[in-house]
């Protein structure tokens, strides 16, 4: 399950929990009132009822807000990708050509692309269903073949001239 989906379900679960507490407290309040419970007891339970209802309302609003923000971010990302599809495609081809010039193996090329995407060694190992140690060794091989000291320099090799700056 993705982090976004997990967060959505976690927030929805919290809102549902607050709503369930409010319903249970409301039912208890109704029963207590009919049984002649004291004013202090009813006041305390009423305060808990209000707090639980408020929690359910606030969590529901937060969920809606997060969903709107996420939809807007996805729309913006889709727009950016559509506007820059040709450039991104060209960059991808240029990266693969450079990897071939460095004589990277197919596995090293895959790992190099995942490194450029910012994934950790553990995440790459999970995706490739291999050990983290293997990913580290293949990363070292990429750096050795490219003559670059590490991940930052690998990224900079491809991105440095794309970014605006003081030339």
URSULFEN-V361204 format. One record per backbone hydrogen bond with DSSP energy under -0.5 kcal/mol. NH is the residue of the N-H (numbers start at 1). CO is the residue of the C=O. E is the energy in kcal/mol with one decimal. If there is no record, write none. Layout:
NH,CO,E  NH,CO,E
This chain:
6,2,-2.8  7,3,-2.7  8,4,-2.4  9,5,-2.6  10,6,-2.7  11,7,-2.6  12,8,-2.6  13,9,-2.6  14,10,-2.2  15,11,-2.5  16,12,-2.6  17,13,-2.5  18,14,-2.5  19,15,-2.3  20,16,-2.8  21,17,-2.7  22,18,-2.4  23,19,-2.4  24,20,-2.7  25,21,-3.0  26,22,-2.6  27,23,-2.5  28,24,-2.6  29,25,-3.1  30,26,-2.3  31,27,-2.3  32,28,-3.3  33,29,-2.7  34,30,-1.9  35,31,-1.4  36,33,-1.1  37,32,-2.5  42,38,-2.3  43,39,-2.5  44,40,-2.6  45,41,-2.4  46,42,-2.1  47,43,-2.2  48,44,-2.2  49,45,-2.5  50,46,-2.6  51,47,-2.5  52,48,-2.7  53,49,-2.6  54,50,-2.7  55,51,-2.5  56,52,-2.3  57,53,-2.3  58,54,-3.0  59,55,-2.6  60,56,-2.1  61,57,-2.4  62,58,-2.4  63,59,-2.6  64,60,-2.2  65,61,-2.5  66,62,-2.9  67,63,-2.6  68,64,-2.3  69,65,-2.7  70,66,-2.8  71,67,-2.4  72,68,-2.5  73,69,-2.5  74,70,-2.6  75,71,-2.4  76,72,-2.4  77,73,-2.5  78,74,-2.7  79,75,-2.4  80,76,-2.7  81,77,-2.7  82,78,-2.5  83,79,-2.8  84,80,-1.9  85,82,-0.8  88,84,-3.1  89,85,-2.6  90,86,-2.4  91,87,-2.6  92,88,-2.7  93,89,-2.3  94,90,-2.4  95,91,-2.7  96,92,-2.3  97,93,-2.4  98,94,-2.3  99,95,-2.7  100,96,-2.3  101,97,-2.3  102,98,-1.8  103,100,-1.5  104,99,-2.3  109,105,-2.6  110,106,-2.4  111,107,-2.5  112,108,-3.1  113,109,-2.4  114,110,-2.0  115,111,-2.7  116,112,-2.3  117,113,-1.4  118,115,-1.4  119,114,-2.0  124,120,-2.5  125,121,-2.6  126,122,-2.4  127,123,-2.4  128,124,-2.8  129,125,-0.8  130,125,-2.2  135,131,-1.8  136,132,-2.5  137,133,-2.4  138,134,-2.6  139,135,-2.4  140,136,-2.5  141,137,-2.0  142,138,-2.0  143,139,-2.4  144,140,-2.6  145,141,-2.8  146,142,-2.2  147,143,-1.4  148,143,-1.3  154,150,-2.0  155,151,-2.6  156,152,-2.6  157,153,-2.2  158,154,-1.1  158,155,-0.6  159,155,-2.2  160,156,-2.5  162,159,-1.3  163,159,-1.4  167,165,-1.0
